[in-house]
Amino acid sequence: MIKVLDKNVADKIAAGEVIERPISIVKELVENALDAGADNLVVEIKNGGKTYIRVTDNGCGIPCEEVETAFLRHATSKIETASDLDAIDTLGFRGEALASIAAVTRTELVTKTADRKTGTRLVLHGGAVILKEQTGCPDGTTIVITDLFYNTPARLKFMKTDSAESGLIIDFISQMALAYKNVKFRLINNGKILFSTLGDGNRLNTILRVYNDVDARNMVPVSFKEDGIEIEGYISTPAFSKTTRGSQIFFVNGRVVSSKVIERGVTAGYKERLFEGRYPVTYLFLHVDPHTIDVNIHPNKREVRFDHETLVTDFISRAIRDALSTKDAVVDAGNLFRNMDKKISPSKVYERVFEPFREKEPEKISRKEDQVDIKQLLSTIENPASEETSTKAIHHEEGTGPSIEIYEPQLKPFDFSELEITGVIFDTYITAVDGSSFYLIDQHAAHERIFYEKLVGEYESSEKARQSLLVPLIINVSLAVSENHFDWLDALAKMGFTIDEFGSGTFRITEIPMFMELSEAEDFVNQFIENINDSTNLSNKVVIDKLIMMSCKAAVKANDVLRMDEIRALINDLSSCINPFSCPHGRPTFIRLTHYEIEKMFKRV
């Protein structure tokens, strides 16, 4: 027999869709507070939020006559018609949050609007109203949640430890503090203030208050706008990276999101700037037309779907490449010299500067005592106020964090024309200066980059340079592959191969790309055909890997003696590269040491 469920049972079932754990409650309440126009929020939790959650805001509050309605399922002030779902610009909109929270907790609401002299206090247990009364309180809303899942004890066994649950909440509030730089956030855990932001609009200041492991000297701003899409935030230079994506935080229209689309854009933007297995630190804030995204695809609203995914990925990639092309993004050797007064040898100094970017053979494992902790090296150097930085300094409030000065970096594109070549050391490193810095340029890495981009240009050109074979290559394929030969023959033709049928299941190659040797071309075609069922795009990685190897083999080597005219030609060619800052393997082509840092080394400042 089909029956309509009792409201109490239905509410508990629905709550299971929205309220999975304490973080779910905190997320909903904080988003509601921001939607209410709050610019000052306090979040307090105890025991990972299992026993106590409080969110206090100074938003618009809820009118007395609407407080009970707010706890009804699908009651919302943020949408009215189905068409509103096509352009959602608020964090919450479903009208399920308060009803779901109240269904599985003991809830107390205290709220007041600016036009009322008194506020309202509402107490609910398991979704049932226990008390409603007038009370004195400031403008805004406070919601206190206690005894999560007290009436559905079976759910408690799925909770993690207190520290694990609090960790999820800390991560979320940290992210929201970044997203809303004009809002003051204070987070209290078991009576201890973890952080308190100023809400002064300074993004870098907020990042450093919330994330203690961020190296401010290796963070550069991103600011890019094109075709109605805008992105801003901070990303790390190639000198500061992690072993996981855990420090990559994305926002879309103020909402914290998980997005493979954005991840792909970040990866493409850092292409050839980092080794495989290393990930940049990114705090990116994307602003798009609400009509071009769908956030209504999961109850926790963590995911977002873009109408034009490729466009967004390409946009983010260009924004990152643009930011990494500035002077501030050049690898700064000064950050690595803080221990100079400990009698570090020149060879050790070189090792600390370049070794983080060297390719490692997977079979070789260095001894622990020989490994250089780059994060530790970069973390304690002083942050000088140079002529290229703003004089605006922001100080921490007493008791809310370390007292430091934070200077907003000023973007300045790198200009090779300002470099004056001064010589070469060890027949490997070209030395140069500009008005404020000294540079070491790795001649091998620089030539690798030049030669690599030349090869890629040939590979990607519409008119492919081909070389004819005196004796054609003959390949045999399976009947299934032969049946679909039009697809893969066309793809190979676009790469510079000339192939035609030569019998049943047999094909003849008469021309190969100019940049490939005969054995490389044969291996490539065979590997391409073996992977044809997966995707023809897989060929690109194989080709690019070949080009990287070729550029490395053909480039000038360390200890190759170059004449001054050859050095000038090398630097001129490097300046014309799309990415002059790193070789195809991800090593830096040059590093910088500022005038200030040199004087500091000699105890002049």
C-alpha positions, 0 to 999 in steps of 0.5 A, a space after each residue: 500500500 502506498 502512503 504519504 509519509 508523516 511530515 516528521 519522517 519525511 523531514 528526517 529523510 530530506 535532512 539526510 540529503 542536505 545534512 551529512 555532517 557538521 560542515 553541512 550545517 556550517 556551510 548552509 548557515 554561513 551562506 545564508 548570512 552572506 546572502 543576508 548582506 552580513 559583513 561581520 561573521 563569527 563562527 564558533 564550534 565545539 567538538 567538531 560541531 557535533 555538540 555546538 555550532 554558533 553562527 552570528 552575523 550582522 545581516 538584515 535579519 528575519 522579520 518576526 512574522 517570518 521566522 517560523 516560515 523560514 523553517 518550512 521546507 522549500 521556503 526561500 526569499 531568493 527565488 520565486 519562479 522557475 526562470 530564476 534558476 537560470 541565473 542564480 546569484 546567491 549562495 543559497 536558494 533551495 529553501 531546504 537548509 533551515 528545515 533540514 538542520 532543524 529536523 535533526 538538531 536542537 536549534 535556537 534562532 535569535 534575529 532582529 531587523 533594523 526597523 524593529 526595536 526588539 528581536 525574536 527568539 525561536 527554539 525548535 527541537 527536531 523541527 518542532 517549535 518549542 518556544 517563540 518570544 520577543 527578546 533584546 538583541 542587535 541587528 542580524 541573526 544568531 543561530 545556535 545548533 546543539 546535539 546534532 542527530 540526537 533524534 537519529 542516533 544511527 547517523 552518529 556512527 558515520 561521524 569522523 573524529 572531532 579533529 577531522 570534523 573540525 578540520 573540514 569546518 576550518 577549511 571551509 571558513 578559511 575559503 569563505 574568508 578568502 572569497 569575501 575579502 570585504 567581510 570580517 570573519 572570526 573562527 572559534 574552535 573549542 574556545 580558541 580564536 583560530 583566526 580573525 580577518 579584517 575585512 579590509 578588501 586586501 586579498 593577500 592580507 586575508 590569505 596570510 592571516 588564514 594560511 600560515 604556510 603560504 610564502 608571500 614572497 612567492 605569490 603573484 597576483 592574477 587579474 584578467 578580464 575578457 569577453 565577459 569573464 573575469 578572474 582575480 586572485 593569487 598564484 604561486 611562482 614556480 619556486 613554490 609548489 606542493 605535492 598535491 592539489 590541496 592548496 588549489 582553491 577555486 571560487 565561482 561567483 563567490 561560491 567555493 567549488 570543485 571544478 575539473 574545468 578550472 583544474 585543467 586551466 591551471 594545469 595548462 597555465 603552468 605547463 612546462 613551468 613545473 615538473 609532473 607531480 608538483 602542483 601550484 598554490 592557487 587562490 582563484 576567483 572567477 566571475 561569470 554571467 550566472 546564465 552561463 553556469 548551473 549550480 543546481 546540480 548537487 544538494 551541497 552546491 559544491 559543483 558547478 557546470 559551465 555552458 562553455 567548458 573549453 572557453 573557461 579552461 582556455 581563459 584561465 590558462 591565458 590568465 595564469 600565463 599572463 601573471 607568470 610572465 611578470 617580473 615578480 614571477 621570475 625565480 628569486 634567488 634571494 629567497 634562497 640565500 638566507 643562510 649565507 652567514 653559515 658558510 655555505 659553499 658556492 656549489 651548495 648555493 647553486 644547488 639550493 637555487 637550481 636543484 628544486 627544478 632539476 629532473 629526477 631519475 625515478 630510480 635514484 633516491 637521495 639521502 634524507 640529509 642531502 635533501 633541501 627543504 625549499 619550503 623551509 628555506 623560503 619561509 623565514 626570509 624578511 620581506 623588504 619594502 623595495 621601490 617596486 612595492 607599495 608602501 601600504 602596510 597592514 598589521 595584525 590585530 593584537 591577539 589574532 595572529 603574528 605581527 607582520 607587514 604585508 605589501 601588495 605587489 605591483 605587476 611589471 612585465 619582464 622586459 628583456 631589452 633592459 638586460 645588460 649582458 656582463 659575461 659568463 661564469 663556468 661556461 654555463 651561466 650568462 650573467 646580466 644586470 638591469 636597473 635593480 637586479 642581477 641575473 644568472 641565465 642557464 644557456 642550456 635551458 634557454 636554448 632548450 626553450 628556443 629550440 623547443 618552441 621552434 619545433 612546436 611551431 613546425 608541428 602546429 603549423 598549418 603547412 607541415 614540413 614533410 620529408 619523403 622516404 626513399 623506401 616507404 614504411 609498411 605497417 599492418 593493422 587489425 581489421 577493426 583498426 583498418 575499418 576505421 582508417 579514415 579517422 586515424 589517417 586524417 589525424 596522422 595527415 594533420 601531423 605531417 604523415 602521408 599514408 595510403 592503403 597498400 592492401 587489406 590491413 596494410 598501409 604505406 607511409 611515404 612521407 614523415 614530419 620533418 622534425 622526426 627521425 625515421 625510427 621515431 616516426 615508425 614508433 610514433 605511428 605504431 603507438 598512435 594506432 595502438 591507442 586509437 580507441 582511447 582518443 586521437 588526442 593522446 597523440 599530442 602528448 607523445 609528440 610533445 614528449 618527442 619534441 622535448 627530447 629533441 630540443 634537449 639533444 639539440 640545445 647547447 650544453 653546459 660548458 659549451 663556450 659561446 662567443 658574445 655575439 652568440 650570447 646576444 643572439 641567444 638572449 634575443 631569441 629567448 625574449 621572443 619565446 612564448 614562455 621564456 621563463 622555463 625550459 620544456 622540463 620545467 627548470 628556470 631559464 634564469 634566476 634573479 637576485 635584487 640589489 637589496 638582497 645583494 647588499 643585505 648579503 654584504 651587511 650593507 643594509 
